[in-house]
Amino acid sequence: MTTTMETAEAEAAALTRSTGGGTVKGKTIEQRIERLSTASLNRILEPDVDVPGSVGDGQVLPDDLLTLANTPELLAGLTPEQKRTLAREEFASIVETGVRFESVLMAGFSMEIVGRRDLTDPRVTYLLHEMGEETRHSRLFVRLLTQVAPRAKNPLDKPALRLAERIVMPFLMSMPALFCLLVLSGEEVPDLLQKLAAEHEDTDPMIKAVSKYHRQEEARHLAFARLLFPEQWVAAGRIERFLVRHVGSRMAIGMFDTIVHPGVYATVGLPTWQTWKAVNRSVGRTAMRHRALRPLLTPLLDAGVFRGGRVPKGWRLAAGVDRRGRALDAAEAA
């Protein structure tokens, strides 16, 4: 690959440091977005060429990265073959969620472009770059799903829920700030999971490579969304602002809780909903959710989303912070 993850993350961090007044280190948002477009243009990675190979036949994720690691009494009762099955099913659930989320993201971006009066805006150019990258990601993810061949049935995949999605999605896309928050939620959650997988010595080599490749490009996507959110918040109406403040946290929690769907547990003989609830209520999984969602608060606080700077209860529960947005462990130590 042409760059390391450290370089990509450092670049993304530099692009999103704001000093106010719509500038970042003396550069306008437009100039920063143009830099993101240049970076995407210079780092085109074709997954079928640059990320070759296939997932191995074994346990693709180590024990401590399985969701059941947070309920050790359940994990201890599994045989090695059951752990192998569960690891593959959990990975497949994350990948499938990624493909579906990226499809929603691209649909939203397409509607954003349709509504733009000025198609020469640098934002439009970067949206097109990002959509191109997302299609390549999705092709790679579908390839991995074919190799893993999951058997779990997602009990959340019901006709009523699919109908609700068709109704809700256009509503979300009509509210740019709320949709941007959804994008940030959908990027931050898998970013943490892929970071942990990429850094663990016992992760399947192919999954390590895919995680590094995906995070490298998503670092730029996160930077772009963080740059856009403040201006979208300024233009947001009362209803949209209320939803960001008080419903956005529920959306983010839902994104985290369902990235591994309940059906994976049935493949190893565990009760579906009971196990899923136990996992998501566990101390370890809650701490991971806090870690995944806490970065969402930075653009919200910087944009002045919360009245008086006081973080509402929903966001405090989602990210594990106090009223000032400080991590609870840090606040208690202060």
C-alpha positions, 0 to 999 in steps of 0.5 A, a space after each residue: 500500500 502507498 501509505 501507512 495507517 499512521 500517515 492517513 490518521 495523522 493527515 485526517 487529524 490535521 484536516 479536522 483541527 478547527 480554529 474557528 471562522 470556517 478555517 483550519 490552520 489558516 485554510 478554508 474548508 473548501 481548500 481542505 476538501 480539495 486536499 482530501 480530493 487530491 489525496 483520494 486521487 493520488 491513492 486509488 486502491 483497487 481491492 481486486 489488485 491491491 488487496 488480493 487473497 482470501 479469508 482462511 478456513 480457521 477462527 478468523 477473529 481471536 477469542 478476545 475480539 468476539 462479542 462473547 468475550 464480554 460474557 466469559 461464562 458463555 464463551 467458556 462453554 463453546 468448543 473450538 469448532 463453535 468458536 470458529 463458527 461464531 467468529 466467522 458469523 460475527 465477522 460476516 455480520 459486520 461486513 454485511 452491515 458495512 455493505 448495506 450502510 455504504 449503500 445508504 450513504 451513497 444514496 444520501 450523497 446522490 440526493 445531496 448532489 441532485 440538490 446542489 445548485 453549484 456542481 463545481 463546489 469542491 464538496 460535490 467533487 469529494 462526494 464523487 470521490 467518496 462514492 467511488 471508494 465506497 463502491 470499491 469497499 463494497 465489492 471487496 466486502 461482498 467478496 469476503 462474504 462469499 468466502 466466509 459463507 455465513 449461515 446465520 439468519 438475521 431476525 431483524 431482517 423483517 418485511 415490516 422493518 424493511 418497509 420502515 427503512 424505506 419510509 425513514 431513509 428519505 426523511 433522514 436524507 432530507 436533513 443534512 445535519 442528521 444524515 451527517 451524524 448518521 454517517 459519522 456513527 456508521 464510520 466510527 463504529 466499524 473503525 474501532 472494530 477494524 482497528 482492534 482486528 488489524 492490531 491483534 496478532 491472531 486475526 486472520 491475515 486477510 482480515 488484517 489487510 482489509 481492515 488496514 485498507 478500509 481504515 486508510 480510506 475511511 480516515 479521509 471520509 471521517 475528516 470530510 464529514 467532520 468538516 461538513 457538520 458545522 455548516 450543516 448545523 448552522 443551516 438546520 431547522 428546529 426539528 432537525 436540531 432537536 433530533 440531533 440532540 435527542 434522537 441522534 444518540 439512540 441512532 448511534 447506539 442502535 448502530 453499535 448494538 446491531 452491527 453484530 446481529 442476534 442471529 449469529 448466536 443461534 449458529 452455535 446453539 445459544 438463545 438468540 435474543 437472550 444472548 444478544 441482550 446479555 452481550 450488549 448489556 455487559 460491562 465490557 461491551 458497554 465500555 467498547 460502545 463508549 469508546 466507539 461513540 465518544 469521538 462523535 461528541 467532538 464535532 457536536 461540541 465544536 459546532 455548539 450543538 448542546 445548549 450551554 455546552 451541557 451534554 444531554 442524558 442520551 449522549 452521556 449514556 451513549 458515549 460514557 461522558 459527563 455533562 461537560 463531555 468528559 469521559 467518566 473515568 477522566 472526570 472522576 479522576 479530576 
